[in-house]
Amino acid sequence: MSIDFIARIIGMILFAILGAYWGSLLGVSTDQTSTLYAVVLGFLGALVGLVLTPYISTRPVKSLKKILGKVSAGTLIAGLVGLTVGMVMAALVAFPLSLLPSPFGKVLPFIGALLFGYFGVAIFIMRQDDILKLIRGGFGRRSDDESIDDPEKENRPILIDTSVVIDGRIADISRTGFLIGTLLIPRFVLNELQYVADSSDGLRRQRGRRGMEVLASLQHDSNIPVKISDIDVEGVDEVDDKLVILARQLRCPILTNDYNLNRVAELQGVPVLNVNELANAVKAVMLPGETIHVNIIQEGKEPGQGVAYLDDGTMVVVENGREFLHSDVQVTVTKVLQTAAGRMIFARLEENQNDHSNL
């Protein structure tokens, strides 16, 4: 039985009683049969109560709850403090304003309360970060000990996206100790992962099950805490939208390798920890003229080219390397190209190996 249905029943009864009472009074005042008026207006009141009660009771409450659910706790605290300060200032100026001649003495105190309340809330919300730091006693200034060991930073949650769990590299990253905080996995992310694992498509099902294994590994072998939370966002269906809203509420980053989620989060001012960007950042830097040993495993797109890969996955295109397919060779870097897909290295064979191939 829903809350709306209960509200409709209660509203129908109350409005029916009010209608019947009003009908009886109307019948007495017009010297007519009060019972007829009471019955008619009672049925009319019951109909009105049945239709309108949710719109004046449960629906506004749900709308207010939805709005407040998208506002962070810091914003709510700053707004409440600003409203309190504004009302105190309005009370201080209300008495001298009330001494003004009519109608100013009656109108200005009310207008002053509205203005002081509005500006108090607006100013305190705009400066909420400074206010919260003031409450903590810092204004952003920290001692050397606090900057080295910040408990707030250590307890900072990091929201985990489904894609980064399926990717699997998060388990290795968490063991290195580079991540500081608590890995927070919302229940709706876990539900999406389970949906992928139960997919009828074989590849999707395999990826989902690998994500489940990675999640189990995170809970047992990770160097940082992993927490599964039932926190949710009402009124939003898409998982990416929920993650962005939660990150704004909790003031925490999102760990993902989804390009679209990365862009949407950055546009809304949400910090993002991208695993792909981390992987590209830690790849070995190669300069033209350096020599490396590679194993050519396939042919390139251009005639005579061979393709090899470094341990970090960087593609190496070797000029005239087709003749050394499935062989270990020493090559010299000629050019390094950074693309959207990652780093690509172009190289040529060493002269002694070219001479060997000619023989």
N, C-alpha and C positions, 0 to 999 in steps of 0.2 A: 504494500500500500504506500503510494507516494505521498510526499509532503503536500504537493499541490492538491491532491484529492482530499486529504484531511482538512486543508484550509478551505476548500470549497464547501465541504459539509458543515464546518463550523460557521463559515460566513453565511451559508444558506439559512441555518437555524437563527443566527443573530438578526439577519435582515428580515426574516419572516416574523420574528417577535416584534421588531421595531415597526414593520409594516402593519401588523395586526393592532399594535398599540396606537399607532397614528390613525388607523382606520376607525378604531373605536372612539377616539377623541373627535375625529371629523364627523362621525355619525351623530354624536351628542350635540356638537355645535350647530349642525344643520337640521336638527329635529327629525332625522331619518333613522332607519333601522341600523344601529351601530354594528350588528353582527355581520350584515352584508358587506359593509365597508371594511370591517376587520378581516373577513375572509379574502376579499378581493385584493386588498393591499398587502395582506400576509403572503398570498401566492406571488404577487408581483415582487415583494421584497425577497422572497426565497429565490426567485429567478435571477434577480439582480445580484444577490449574494453569491449564487452558484457560478455566475459568469465573471463577475468583477473581483471577487476576493483575491485570487492569485496575483492580480495586477497591482493590488494595494498592500500585499503582505509578502508573499514568498518571492515573486519576481524581482522587486527592488532589492531584496536581501541578496539574492543570487547575483544580481548585477554588481552590487557593491562588493560582494566577496570576490568576484572575478577581477574587478578593478584593483582591489587591495592585494590580490594574489600576484599581480604583476609589479607591485611596488616593493622595493627592498625594505628590510627592517630599518636600515639607517635613515632612509627617506621618511619613513613613518615617525621615527623618534624625533628627527629634526623638525618635521611639520608640527608635531604635538608640542614640542618646546617653543617653537615660534608662535603658535596659537596662544599658548599660555602667557608668553611675554607680551604679545600684542593686546590681550585682554587686560593684563595688569596696567599697561600704559593707557588703554582706553578708560579704565576705571579712574586713573589719576586725573585725567583731563575732563571726565564727565561732569564732576561737580562744578568747576568754574564755567563750563559751557551751559550748564543748566540754569545759571544765574542770568543768562542773556534774556532780553525781552522776547515774548512770544512772537512768532512761532519758532524762533531760532533755539530757544532754551529747551524745547521739546524735541526738535528734529536733530540738531547737531550731535547730541550724545549718542544717538542711535547710529548716525552716519559715521561718527568717529570710531565706534566699536567695530563696524564693518571694515573700515579702512585700516585700522590698526591690526585687526585680526588677519586681513588679507596680506598686508605687507609683512607682518611677522612670519606667516607661513612661507611666503615667497622668498624672503631674504634668508631664512634659516635653511630652506631646502637648497638654495643656490650655494650656500657655504656649508653644506652638511659635512663635507670631509674635514674642514677645519674645526668644526664643532665637535665631531667625534674624536679628533686628535686632542682637542682641548679637554674633553672629558677624560681621556686616557692620560692627560697630563703632559702632552708633548709638543703640540703645534708642529709635528713633523720632525722635531729635533730629537735625535737619539744619541745616547752615549755610545762610546766605542764598544762596550760589552753588548749593548742591545743590537748594534749593527752587525756584530759577528754572530750572535746567537739570538735570533728573533723568534720567539715562540709562536707569534701570530703567523709568520711565514711558514714555520714548520707544520702548523695545523691547517694550512690553507687547503681546501679541497680542490681537486682537479677533476673536472667532468670527463668521462670517457665516452667516446662515440663508438657505435657498433663497428664501423669500418676499421678502426684501429685495433679492436679486439680480434677481428677476423684476420687482419694483416699479420699479427703474431709477433712483430718486432718489439711490442711494448713489454713483453715478458723479459727480453734480454736487456732492454733499456732500464727497467725497474731494478734489475740486479746490479747495475753499475753504480747506483747511488746518485745519478745526475738529477733525478726527480725529487723534489722536496715538497712534502705535503701528504695528503690522503687521497688515494684514487677513489673517486666517488662514482659508482655505477648505478644510475637510476633504474627503477624497476621496468620502465617502458623500454629502455635499451636492452635489458635482458629478455624482455618479451619479443622484441624484434629479432634478437639473435636466435631465440628458440624457434621463431617462425621461419627463419632462414634454414635452420637445421632440420626442420620438418618439411621442407619444400619437396615437391615432386621431381624437380630437376636435380639430376645427380650431382652436377658440379656445385650448384648452390647448397645442396644438402651437405656435401663434403666440406665446403667452406664454413658453413654454420657449425658443424661438429668440431672442426679445428678451432673455431672461436670458443666453443665450450671448453675444450682442452686447455686453451691459452688462459681462459678465465680461472679454471681450477689451478693452473700453475701459478697464476698471480696470487691467489689466495694462500697458497702454501709456501711458495719459494721467494716471494717478493720481499725486498728490503724495506719497503714502505707499506703503511697500512692500506688495506683494500676494503671498502665498505659498500654494500649494496643497500640502497635507500629506497623507501616507498614514496619519496617526494614526487609530486606530479604537478602538472600545469593544466588547469581546467580550461575548457573552451578551445583547446588547440589539439589538432590531430597529428600533424606531422612531427616526427621525432626530432628533426633538425631544428624546427621552430621551438620545440619544448626545451632543447638544450640551450639555445641562445637566450631564451627568457630566464631559464634557471641560472645561467652564468651571470646574467645581469643582476638577478636578485641576490645571489650568493657572492658576487664580486670575485669570481674565480675564472681561470682559463679553461678552455676546452682542448682536450688532447684528441687529435684526429689526423687523418690523411686524406680526407674528402675535400677536393678543391672547391666545390660549390659551397659547402658549409664554411670553409675557411673564408671565402669572399664575403658571404652574408654576415658572418660574425664580425669581421673587421669593419664592415660598413656600419655596424651598430655599436662599435666601440668595445667589443668583447675581445680580450686577448686570446690568441690561439697558439697552441703548441703543435706544430705540424711535423709529423715523423719524417715525411719525405724531405722537407727542408733541412731537418737535422741530419739525415743521411747524406744529402748533398754537401752540407757544410763540413762534415768530417772526412770526406773523401780526400785521398792523397793529392797534393798539388804537384802537377807535372809541368815542367818548363821546357820549351824547345831546346833541343841539344842533349837532353838526358837520355840515358839508355836504360831499357827495361827488358826483362825476360818474360815472354808471353807464349801461350800455346794457341796456335791458330786452329779454330774449330770449325769454321765454315767459310764459304765464299762471300765476297762482298757484292754490292750492287753493280759496281763498275768492273769492266774487264780486268782480270789479273789481281784484283784486290782480295785480301784475306781479312777475316774478322776474328779478333780475340777479345777476351774479357779479363779485367783485373779482378782481384779478390773481392773488391767492394762493388762489383757489377759495372764498372765503367767500361764502355765499349772502346776498343782500340782497332782502328782501320789501318791495315798494313798494306802499303803500296807494293805490288808485285809479290804479295804473300800467298797467292793461290797455289804456287808450286810447293809450298811447305805446309800444306793442309795436314792437320793432326800431328804437327811437329812443334817442339820447343825451339824458339828462335830468339835472338837478341836484336832489338830494334831501337832506332833513335827517334825520339819525339820531334816532329816537325811543326805541329800546330795543335792547340787546345781550343776546342769550341764548346761554349756553354749554351745549351739549348733548354727549351721548356721541359723536355723529358729528362734532362740531366747533363752531365759532362761527357763530351766525346773527344777522343784523342786520335790524331792522325800521325802515323809513323812510317818510316821506311826501313828496309832491311840494312843491316851492317854490310860494309863492302866485302868483307871476307866471305859472308854467306852468299852474296850475289855472285862472287867468283866461283863459289862451290857449285851453285846452281848452273852456271854456264858450262862447267866441266861435265 
